[in-house]
Structures are given as structure tokens and as C-alpha cells.
Amino acid sequence: MPVRLRRWTIFVVALIPFAQLVYGAVYQTLGGDPAKAILLATGFWAMRFLLITLAVSPLVRYLKWRWLMPHRRMLGLFALFYGLAHLLSYYQFILGGNLAMLGEEIIKRPYILVGMPALLILIALGITSTRGWMRRLGRRWQQLHQLIYLAFILAWVHLYWQVRSSYFDAVLYGAIGLVLLSFRVRKFLIKRT
């Protein structure tokens, strides 16, 4: 499949969860608490795209799926897209568009304190993901973009702290993330020896 067609296919498939949320909101199929459904779905999809982005390098390295590499940036940008949708959902549905309530919310929901830095890292990575920024930052670009691992850890803690009943998703995403982080640690250790 040509790169351009693959890029469009990935783009359209990555937008399907968002389209489903829009459809559900318009046709009122999101259940008894649609605001919560949107908030949770956007958060989960941000986490999933973070994991997918982290999986690209090991898949290329160990399974030789080189065709994935040109799409890693777009996958990372979808993690940012769903993260921003999650933030906007929170702002609209939980804060009611009132930033003055944020202080109260942080006391009630301390997991916000780890979610925000994760999103800020994704924003920085999204802004600097262009070729122009790669040239400007040189070797520091790679160091900056390794912050995706910290973003994942913070996002996972954000998810874990807010679990109220089933820890299944948090444990599953944490286990997948741990495996993906272990590839990075292994690569780092091999470089050092």
C-alpha cells in the first residue's frame, strides 16, 4: 500500500472513536451520563494512542514493520488530539466552563495534578514534531521527544488514581506500558555497554 494511502487510512481509522462520540452525543446514545462517557472515552483513547505511539519503535525494530515509522508522528498527534478533547470535556462538563472552580477540583481530584503535566508534555511534543523543529533543536530534539515516556507514566498515574471500581483497564494499560518501557530501558543499557 502506498504511504499516502496508508496515511489517510490511519487518519480516518484514528478519527472513528471521535466520530462515534459525536454521533452518540447528537443521537443521545451515550447512556445516562453522556458527559462522563465523553470524558472517559477521550481519556482512554489518549492513553491508547500513547501506547500505540510507544509501540512503533519496538514493532519496527523487532518485527521489521518499517512501514509504521512514517506514521509515528501522526499517531502521537492523535494522542495529543484525544488528550486535548479530554481536557476540553473536563473543562466543559465538570467545570461548566468556569476556571475558578479548578482549585476546588484539584483538592477533590488530585489526579488532575499528574494529568496536566502529561498533557503539557504532549503539547510540547506536538508543537516540536515538525521537520523545522527537528532541524532547530538538533540532538536536543531526540532528548525532548523521549519525554513521551514520562507523559505515559503521568497519564497512567492519572488513570490509576481515579479508578473507583475495576482496576482492569489501569492494570492492562500499565502492563502494556511497562513492556514498552522495558524495550527502551534495554536499548539504553545496550548503548551504555
N, C-alpha and C positions, 0 to 999 in steps of 0.2 A: 504494500500500500504506500503510495507517495506520502512524503512528510506533511505536505499541506492538507491532504485529505485526512490523514491521521490526526493532525492538529484540530481540524474542525470537528472530527468525530469526538475526540476527547472533550473539546469545549462544550459541545451540545450535551454529551452524557453528564458532564460535571454540573450542568445547569438543571438537570432533571429534578433533583431534590428541591431546588428553589422553586421551579415551576409547579411542583406538587404542592408546596406550601402556599403559593399564590392561589392556585386552583382551590385548595382546601379553605382558604380564607374567604374567597369570593363565594364559593358554593356551600360554605358552612359545614364542612365535613371533617373538621379538626377535633371534634369531640366537645365535651362540656367546658373545657378551658382552653380555647384556641390560642390565647396569648402564651400560656405555658407551653403548649405544643410547639409553637413557633420558636420560642426561646430555647427549648430543649433541642429541637431538631437542628437549628442553626449552630448551636454549640457542638453537638455531636458531629455534624458534617465538617466543622472547622477542625475538630480533632482527627477525624478520618482522613481529611486531605493532608493534615500534618504528617500522619503516619504514612500515607501513600508517597508523599514527597520524600520522607526519610528512607523509604524502601527503594527508591530509584537506584541509588548508588550500589547497594548490595545486589540488586537484580542485574544491573549492568555488569558488575564485577564477577559474580559467581555463576549467573545463568547466561551471561553474554547477550542480554536483551538490550543491545546498544541502541535500538530504535527508540527506547524510552528517554534517553538522555536529552534530546532536544525539547522534550515536553516537561522537564522537571520544573522549569521556571513557571510555566503556566499552572502546573499542579500546586506549586507553592502559593501562587497568586489566588488560587481558589480557596486555599486555607485562610488567606487574608480576607477574601470576599465573604466567606461564611462567618469568620470571626467578627468582621465589621457588622454583618447582618445580625449577629448575636448581640453585639453591643447596642445597636440601634433598637433592637427588640426590647432589650432591657430598659433602655432609656425611655422608650415609648410606653411599654406595658407595665413595667414595675415602678419607674419613677414618674410616670404620667407626664413626661416632658419637663419635669421640674428638677433641675440640677441641685437645688437647695436641699433636696431630700437625700442626696448622696452620702452625707456624713452619717445620718441615721442608718442608712442601708449598710454602710461599712461595719457599723457596730453590730447590726443584726446578722450580716452575711460577710464574715471576714474573708471568705474565699474570693471576694472581689479584689482584695489586695494582691493576690497572686495571678488572677486572671488579667488584670490591666497590664502588668509588665509583659506578660506573654503576648498580648495584642500589640503593645508598643514595639516589641521586637519584630513582630511580623510586619508592622507598618514600615519600620526601618529597612527590613529586608526587601519588602515590595518596592519601596522607593529606589533602592540601590540595585535593583535586579537588572537594569538595562546595561547594554554594552558600554555606553558612555560612562556610567558609574564604575564599571569594571576597569576601564582604562584609567579613570581618575584615581581610583583607590589602589590600583596595582595589587601588590601582595596582601595589603590590608583587607581587600575585598573578601578574600577567602576566609580570613580570620573573622571578619564581621558576619559572614554568612554561616559560620559554624555556630552562631548563637541560636540557630534553629533548634539545636538540641536542648538548650536552656528553655526556649519557648515551649517545647514539648513538655519538659519536666514541670514547668509552671502551670501549663494548661492541664496536665494530668492531676496535679495537686488541687487545682481549681475544681476539677470534676470530682475528685475523691472527697473533698471536704463538704460537698453539697449533697452527697448521697444520703438518702433518708431510709430507704428500704432495701433494695437489692444492690449489692456491690459488684454484680456480674460485669456490667459494662466497664466500670473503673478497673477491675482486675484484668479483664480481657485487653483493654487498651494499654494498660500498664505493662502487661506481659509482652505484647507485641512491640511496644516501645523499648522495653528492656533488651529484647533480642536485637532490634535495630541499632540501639546504642552500643551493644556489645560488639557489633561489626566495626563501629567507629573506634572504640577503645582498642580493639585488636589491631586495626590498621595503624593507629597511633603508636602502639607498642612495637609493632614490626618496624616502623620508621625509625624509632629511637634506638633499635639494636643494630 
